[in-house]
């Protein structure tokens, strides 16, 4: 484990009403999205050129060294014990919004945060939580809130492409371990070169993936496509594409459009082959889509 990088985390708790019966005092927040049925609907334009509003982003050790902590992190341990919840405890850090979202295993939590990379400082404010009664005994939701309140510094480590984040209290004791659900390499514009290992000759079959926003859009080679992307916090490096919709223009090769949509719906994992090539895999780890980055 590398403990070379420590950052100051000042955690200032405050009370924030979330509305209705939800109110509260705790750190971070935002729950998981429910499954939605796939559908088709007519979109306003067709065969338009697809552009990404976000530059491609790759999560690297340099980000942490520069003080940028972003993306989805599963809370693996708290005070040396396995983090246990009715749902998987996690944090989602979104620097562009200056907010952190997540779940403590029972309630959704969120906070505003600011950081100063030059001084390695990070502080949280307007901490909030829903107040659902937790029916399962022995979960670590309250302990997670306590640990976040005591966090003062952090360090990081990695095993291959898997990154880990460690939080420490004022005395330097490690109080929380988080694992990064690392799909930032999917961000950007992609051309579909193969479906189920079969090469596809569709120059217009392009996708734009935005992991932070949880969105995918693109062109099936004939119609405009939009959909959603979720990172599964309960299983290491698992994703899902859903709520996929397309325009309805008649296509010369409709089977390729159908195969693309089915492949996206079957995708459960993603593996970078190199900086410019990614393969989407199904639950059996079989390739369903091969993507080539568009410069």
N, C-alpha and C positions, 0 to 999 in steps of 0.2 A: 504494500500500500504506500502510495506517495502522499506525504502530508506537507508538501512544499509550499502550498499556496493557502494562506489564511486570510480571511476577510472579516471585517467587523460587521456584525449584524445587530442593529439596534431595533428591538422589537417593542414598539409603543402601542399598547392595547387601548382601544377606545370602543365606545358603544355605538352601534349603527342599526337602525331599524330596517328590516328587509321588507316589511309590509305584511298585512294579514296577521296570521298567527306566527309568522317566522320573525324572530328577532334575534339577534345577537352577541356577542362578545366572543370572539375566538379568531383564529387566523384563517386566511385564504378561502376559496370556494368554487363551485360549479360542478354540477353532477353530470352523469353520463347521459347521452341522448338515447331515446327509445328507438327501437327498430321501426322503420317506416316502410310501407309497401312501395314497390317499384311501380312507376307509372310512366305513361307517355303523355306529353301535352304539346300543343303548338307554341313555339317560341316566336318572338317578333321578327327575327331575321334569320337568314340561312346562308351558308357558305361564306360567312364573313371570316376575315383573317383573325386568328386567335392570338391575343397578346396577354402576357402576364403582367399584373399590376405590381408584383413583388419580384425583386431579383432573386435568383436562386440562392439558397442558403445551405451551407454544410456545417453541421455542429462539429467543432474541433476542439482540441485541447487549448488552442490559442484563444478561443472564445472565453474559456474560464480564466486563463492567465490575464486576459484584458478586463476581467470583471464582468463579462456578459454571461449570465446564466439564463438559459431559455429552454423552451420545450416542455415535454411531458416527463414527469418523474414519478415512479411508483415508490411509495414509502415502504421499504423492506423491513427495517428494524427501528425500534424506539427503545432507548435505554438498554440496548443489548438483547432485547427480546423481539421475536417475530411480530411485525405489525399485523393485527387481526381486526377485521371489521365485518359488518354485514355486507358491505361492498368493499372493493379493494381501495385502501387509502392511497391518495395520489395528490400531486401538486402540478399545476400547469402554469408555467411562467411565460408571460407575454410582455416583453419589454416595450413593444410599440404602443401598448395600452397603459403601461406602467401599472399593471395589475397582475395578481396571482390568483388563480382559481384552483379548486380541488375538492377533495372529500376526505373527511377524517375517519371514514369507515362507517359512518352513520349519517352525518349531516354534511351538507355542502358548505364550503367555507370560501371566503375571498378577502382580499385586502388590496389597498393601494400600496405601491412600493416605489422607492427611489433609490438610486445607487450612484456612487461616484467611483468609477473604475480607477481613476488616478490615485485615489486615497483608499481604494479597496473597502469602501463603506457601503452598507446596504441597510435601509430602514423600512419598516412597515407601519402603516397607519390605517385608520378607518377599518379595523378588523371586524369581520362579521361572520355570523353562522346562522343557519336555520336551527330550530329548536325541537326537532322531531325526537320523541322518546325512543330510545334504542331498546329493542326487545331482547337482544341477544346478550347474555352475561359474558363477561370476560373479554370484551373487545377493547381496543386500545384508543378509542376516540378521544377521551378526556386527557389521556397521557400524551397523545400527539399534540394537543393544544398546549399542554404544559411545557413539552419539549421545545416547541416553536417559540414559546414565550421566553425560554431560557437561552435560546440560540444566540451566540455572539460571533462565532467565526466558522469558517468552513474550509475544507480541503477537498481535493478530488483525486480520483484514481481511475484507471481503465484496464480492462482485460480485452485485448484485441480492439474491436469496434464498440465494445460495451462500456459505457461510462458510469461511474458511481460518484455520488456526492455525499459528503459527511458533514454533519453539523456538530458543533462543540459548544459547551456551556462556558461560563466565565472562567472556570477553573481549568479549561482545556480537556474536559471529559467528553468523549464522543457520545452524543445522545440520540443521533438519528442517522440512518443510512438510507440513501435513495438511489434507485437505479433508473437511468435514462432510457425511456422508450424512444430509441433513436431512428426516427423516420425523416429527419430534416433533409437527408440526401435525396428525397423524392421531390423536393421543391424545385420548380422550374418548368420549362417547356420541353415536351418529349414527342418524338415521332415513333409510332408503333411499327416495328420492323418484323414482328412475328407473333402469331397466335398459336399457342400450344406447339411451339417449336417449328411451326410451318411458316416460312417466310411469306409476308404479305406485301403486295405491290400496290399500295394505296398512298400516293404522295400527300393527300390531304388528311390522312388519318393521324391527327396530332392531338395531344393532350396537354393541359396546363394543370399542375397539381400544386395546391397551396395547403401544406400540412397545418400551419398555424391557424388558418381560417377554416380548415376542415372542408375544403371545397375542391371539386374537379370540374373542369370544363374543357371543351375542345371540339373536334370535328370527327365524325365517324368515317369520313371519306366522302360523305354525301350530305349529312345533316349535322346541325349543331347539337352538342351534348352538354348537359350539366348534371351534376350530382354532388353527393356529400361523401366525406371521408372521415372515419372515426378511428382513433387509436384505442385498441382494447387494453385497458390498464390492468386487467386481470390475468393476462397471458403475455409472457415475454415476446416483444416484437411481433404483435399481431394487429392487423388492420382490417378494415372492411369498407367497401364502397357500396353505397346504397342510395335510394331515392333518385335513381338515374332517370332523366327525361331527355327526349330528343325532339327536334322538329320532325315533320312528317313528309318531306319531299320524297317522291319516288326515286329510288336509287338504281343505277345500272347493275350493282352487285350487292343486293340487299342482304345476302347471306353473310358478307363480311361485317356489316353493321351489327347484325344479330350476334355473330360470334364475338365481336368486341364487347358488347354489353354483357353477354353471358360470362365472358372471361373476367370482366371487372367485378361482377357480382360474386364470382367464385374466388377471387383473390383474397388471400388471408395473410400472406407474408410478402416481404420485399427484400431482395438481396442485391447490393451493388456489385457488379462484376468489375467495373473500373469507374473512373470519374465521369464517364460519359455513357455508361450502359447499366441498366437496371432490369432485373427479371422479377416479375410478380409471380408468386407461387400460390397454389391452392392449399387446403388443409393437409393434403397428403404430400406436400412439398414438391408437387409436380408443376413445371412451368406453364403458365397460362398466357402471359404477355411478356414480350421483350421490348424494352423502350430504349431509344437512342436520344441522348440530349441534343436539343436544337441550340446552336450557338446564339 
